Amino acid sequence: MSRLSVRKTYKLYIGGAFPRSESGRSYPVTSPKGEFLANASQASRKDARDAVVAARKAFPGWSGATPYNRGQILYRVAEMLEGRRAQFAEELAPARQGGKRAALEAVDAAVDRMVWYAGWSDKIASVRGAANPVAGPYFNLSSPEPTGVVAIVAPADPLLGLVSVVAPVIVTGNTCVVVASEPSPLASITLAEVMATSDLPGGVVNVLTGRQAELAPWLAAHMDVNGLDLTGVADADLALRCEQAAAENLKRVLRPAQEDWTADPGIGRMTRFLETKTVWHPVGI
């Protein structure tokens, strides 16, 4: 007996829930050949504001968790990502040269990247912190702390690139609002489903699908956003406007850049959204 398949509904991910856009809008996602793949929610600036509220609410608990606990949760995300390897490959294959095999390799690389960042959770403080020599009877200690809420415009690479910009932000204790790849948003929502069922508290990662040009400027200008990653912005004029808006409350900004996501990522993306707290303490007290 023939039957119709149940098509997946790709919604937003805000505060641990999967709402449709409050605007009621959606847009068609197609393959590079123009084949229809699915409809994705088209987030509005109201959705962006809701996502920032959710990220701010989640920040105290997430930043206050032990680095070891954050690392364990990211490792759990990697476990579940690998468990849904075939589903991710199916979503990635239409947009990649090399078909299913290349898609599977991309999923494996994303899993490895998540595990790599999970391992840094309880080590980055040792690398970036310091005991500073001072000319007086004091201990002087510097330690890194998370910046706060970071808005991320994700790169075109829909999974490895996405993991490579989100993982370093959250492993160090920040929360984030992500504008997913506009032409290839499907894997981002499936990754959100993985995060929602892997002990990651709601609001730590919030995913918006829709138009970069509509969402990025509002996040850049939002006064409760502390950092801005513009990696995925391809339009130079849009990037400039976002940087100018970000200056209003002195956001930390990572400018657009073409990156090889398969290369060694280093620690630069983790340290970009860390601040240094220095404490003086008298010797002998």
C-alpha positions as CSV (number, residue, x, y, z in Angstrom):
1,M,0.0,0.0,0.0
2,S,1.5,3.4,-1.0
3,R,1.6,6.2,1.5
4,L,2.7,9.8,1.6
5,S,5.8,10.5,3.6
6,V,5.6,12.9,6.6
7,R,7.6,15.9,5.7
8,K,9.6,17.5,8.5
9,T,8.6,21.0,9.7
10,Y,11.7,23.1,10.2
11,K,11.0,25.6,13.0
12,L,13.1,28.1,15.0
13,Y,14.8,27.1,18.2
14,I,14.4,29.6,21.0
15,G,14.7,29.1,24.7
16,G,14.7,25.3,24.4
17,A,11.4,25.3,22.4
18,F,10.7,25.0,18.7
19,P,8.2,27.8,17.8
20,R,7.2,29.0,14.3
21,S,8.1,32.6,13.5
22,E,5.7,35.0,15.2
23,S,5.3,36.6,11.7
24,G,3.9,33.4,10.3
25,R,6.4,33.5,7.4
26,S,8.5,30.8,5.8
27,Y,10.7,30.5,2.8
28,P,11.5,27.6,0.4
29,V,14.9,25.9,0.7
30,T,16.2,24.5,-2.5
31,S,19.3,22.6,-3.7
32,P,22.0,24.2,-5.8
33,K,20.1,22.7,-8.8
34,G,16.9,24.4,-7.8
35,E,15.1,21.4,-6.4
36,F,12.7,22.0,-3.6
37,L,13.9,20.5,-0.3
38,A,11.7,22.0,2.5
39,N,10.2,25.1,3.9
40,A,12.0,26.9,6.7
41,S,10.7,29.5,9.1
42,Q,11.6,33.1,8.3
43,A,12.4,34.7,11.6
44,S,11.4,38.3,12.3
45,R,13.1,40.9,14.5
46,K,10.6,40.0,17.2
47,D,11.9,36.4,17.1
48,A,15.4,37.8,17.4
49,R,14.5,39.8,20.5
50,D,12.9,36.7,22.0
51,A,16.0,34.8,21.3
52,V,18.2,37.4,23.1
53,V,15.9,37.3,26.1
54,A,16.2,33.5,26.2
55,A,20.0,33.7,25.9
56,R,20.3,36.3,28.7
57,K,18.1,34.2,31.0
58,A,20.2,31.2,30.4
59,F,23.6,33.0,30.9
60,P,23.9,33.0,34.7
61,G,23.3,29.2,35.0
62,W,25.5,28.3,32.1
63,S,28.4,30.6,32.9
64,G,28.2,29.5,36.5
65,A,28.4,25.8,35.7
66,T,31.7,24.1,36.1
67,P,33.9,23.9,33.0
68,Y,34.0,20.1,33.4
69,N,30.2,20.0,33.3
70,R,30.1,22.2,30.2
71,G,32.6,19.9,28.5
72,Q,30.5,16.8,29.4
73,I,27.4,18.4,27.8
74,L,29.3,19.3,24.6
75,Y,30.6,15.7,24.5
76,R,27.0,14.5,24.8
77,V,26.0,16.7,21.9
78,A,28.8,15.1,19.9
79,E,27.5,11.6,20.9
80,M,24.0,12.3,19.7
81,L,25.2,14.1,16.6
82,E,27.0,10.9,15.6
83,G,23.9,8.8,16.5
84,R,22.0,10.8,13.9
85,R,24.8,10.7,11.3
86,A,22.6,9.3,8.5
87,Q,19.9,11.9,8.9
88,F,22.5,14.8,8.9
89,A,24.1,13.3,5.8
90,E,20.8,13.1,4.0
91,E,20.2,16.8,4.7
92,L,23.7,17.8,3.7
93,A,24.0,15.7,0.5
94,P,21.9,17.9,-1.8
95,A,24.1,21.0,-1.1
96,R,27.5,19.3,-1.3
97,Q,29.7,18.2,-4.2
98,G,30.5,14.5,-3.7
99,G,27.0,13.5,-2.7
100,K,26.4,11.2,0.3
101,R,30.0,10.2,0.9
102,A,31.1,13.8,1.2
103,A,28.2,14.5,3.4
104,L,29.1,11.7,5.8
105,E,32.7,13.0,5.9
106,A,31.3,16.4,6.8
107,V,29.2,15.0,9.7
108,D,32.2,13.1,11.0
109,A,34.3,16.2,10.9
110,A,31.6,18.1,12.8
111,V,31.5,15.4,15.5
112,D,35.3,15.5,15.9
113,R,35.2,19.3,16.1
114,M,32.6,19.2,18.9
115,V,34.7,16.7,20.8
116,W,37.8,18.8,20.4
117,Y,36.1,21.9,21.8
118,A,34.6,19.9,24.6
119,G,38.1,18.9,25.7
120,W,39.1,22.5,26.0
121,S,36.4,23.4,28.6
122,D,38.5,22.8,31.7
123,K,41.8,23.8,30.1
124,I,41.3,27.2,28.5
125,A,41.6,28.9,31.9
126,S,45.0,27.4,32.5
127,V,46.1,28.7,29.1
128,R,44.6,32.2,29.3
129,G,44.9,32.7,33.1
130,A,48.0,33.9,34.9
131,A,49.7,34.6,38.2
132,N,51.3,38.0,37.6
133,P,54.5,39.3,39.2
134,V,54.0,42.6,41.0
135,A,56.3,44.9,42.9
136,G,54.6,44.5,46.3
137,P,53.3,42.1,48.9
138,Y,50.3,40.9,46.8
139,F,49.1,38.0,44.8
140,N,47.9,39.2,41.4
141,L,45.8,36.6,39.5
142,S,44.1,36.9,36.1
143,S,41.4,34.6,34.9
144,P,39.2,34.5,31.9
145,E,35.4,35.0,32.1
146,P,32.7,34.7,29.4
147,T,31.5,37.9,27.7
148,G,27.8,37.2,27.9
149,V,25.3,36.9,25.0
150,V,27.0,36.5,21.6
151,A,25.1,36.9,18.3
152,I,26.5,34.7,15.5
153,V,25.9,35.0,11.7
154,A,26.8,31.4,10.7
155,P,28.9,30.6,7.7
156,A,27.6,29.0,4.5
157,D,29.0,25.6,5.6
158,P,25.7,24.3,7.2
159,L,27.2,21.9,9.8
160,L,31.0,21.9,10.2
161,G,31.1,25.6,9.9
162,L,28.1,26.0,12.2
163,V,29.7,23.8,14.9
164,S,33.0,25.6,14.5
165,V,31.5,29.0,15.4
166,V,29.0,27.9,18.1
167,A,31.1,25.4,20.1
168,P,33.9,27.8,21.0
169,V,31.4,30.4,22.2
170,I,29.4,28.1,24.5
171,V,32.2,26.0,25.8
172,T,33.7,29.1,27.5
173,G,30.4,29.9,29.2
174,N,28.7,32.3,26.8
175,T,25.2,31.9,25.4
176,C,24.3,32.7,21.8
177,V,21.8,33.6,19.2
178,V,22.6,32.1,15.8
179,V,21.4,33.2,12.4
180,A,21.7,30.0,10.4
181,S,23.0,29.7,6.9
182,E,20.4,31.3,4.7
183,P,20.6,29.0,1.7
184,S,21.2,25.8,3.8
185,P,19.4,26.1,7.1
186,L,18.1,22.5,7.5
187,A,21.0,20.9,9.3
188,S,21.1,23.8,11.8
189,I,17.6,23.0,13.1
190,T,18.4,19.3,13.2
191,L,21.5,20.2,15.3
192,A,19.1,22.2,17.5
193,E,17.0,19.1,18.0
194,V,20.2,17.3,19.1
195,M,21.1,20.0,21.5
196,A,17.5,20.1,23.0
197,T,17.9,16.4,23.9
198,S,21.5,16.4,25.1
199,D,21.3,18.1,28.6
200,L,22.2,21.6,27.1
201,P,20.0,24.0,29.0
202,G,17.3,25.8,27.0
203,G,18.4,29.2,25.9
204,V,22.2,28.5,25.7
205,V,21.9,28.2,22.0
206,N,19.1,29.8,20.0
207,V,18.8,29.2,16.3
208,L,17.0,31.6,13.8
209,T,16.5,30.8,10.2
210,G,15.7,33.5,7.7
211,R,17.3,36.5,6.0
212,Q,20.7,37.7,7.1
213,A,20.0,41.2,6.0
214,E,16.9,41.3,8.1
215,L,18.2,39.8,11.3
216,A,21.9,40.7,11.6
217,P,21.4,44.5,11.9
218,W,18.9,44.1,14.8
219,L,21.2,41.7,16.7
220,A,24.1,44.0,16.1
221,A,22.2,47.0,17.5
222,H,20.7,45.1,20.4
223,M,21.9,46.6,23.7
224,D,21.8,43.3,25.6
225,V,24.1,41.5,23.1
226,N,27.7,41.6,24.2
227,G,29.5,40.0,21.3
228,L,29.0,39.7,17.5
229,D,30.5,37.1,15.2
230,L,30.0,38.2,11.6
231,T,31.8,35.3,10.0
232,G,29.0,34.3,7.7
233,V,28.2,37.8,6.4
234,A,29.0,37.9,2.7
235,D,27.8,41.4,1.9
236,A,30.5,44.0,2.8
237,D,28.0,46.8,3.2
238,L,25.9,44.7,5.6
239,A,29.0,43.8,7.6
240,L,30.0,47.5,7.9
241,R,26.5,48.5,9.1
242,C,26.6,45.7,11.7
243,E,30.0,46.8,12.9
244,Q,28.8,50.4,13.3
245,A,25.7,49.3,15.2
246,A,27.8,47.1,17.4
247,A,30.0,50.0,18.5
248,E,27.0,51.6,20.3
249,N,27.5,49.3,23.3
250,L,31.1,48.3,22.6
251,K,30.4,44.8,21.5
252,R,33.3,42.5,20.9
253,V,33.2,41.9,17.1
254,L,34.7,39.1,15.0
255,R,34.8,40.4,11.4
256,P,33.8,38.4,8.3
257,A,36.4,36.0,7.1
258,Q,36.9,33.2,4.6
259,E,38.0,30.2,6.6
260,D,39.0,26.6,5.9
261,W,36.8,24.8,8.3
262,T,38.7,21.6,7.9
263,A,41.9,23.2,9.3
264,D,43.1,23.2,12.9
265,P,40.8,25.8,14.5
266,G,43.2,26.9,17.2
267,I,41.9,28.7,20.3
268,G,41.2,32.1,18.8
269,R,37.5,31.8,18.6
270,M,37.3,30.8,22.3
271,T,39.4,33.7,23.5
272,R,37.7,36.3,21.3
273,F,34.6,36.2,23.5
274,L,36.4,36.0,26.9
275,E,37.2,38.8,29.2
276,T,40.0,38.9,31.8
277,K,39.3,39.5,35.4
278,T,42.3,40.4,37.6
279,V,42.2,40.1,41.4
280,W,44.7,41.6,43.9
281,H,45.1,39.9,47.2
282,P,47.5,40.8,50.1
283,V,50.1,38.1,50.9
284,G,49.6,36.6,54.3
285,I,45.9,37.2,54.6
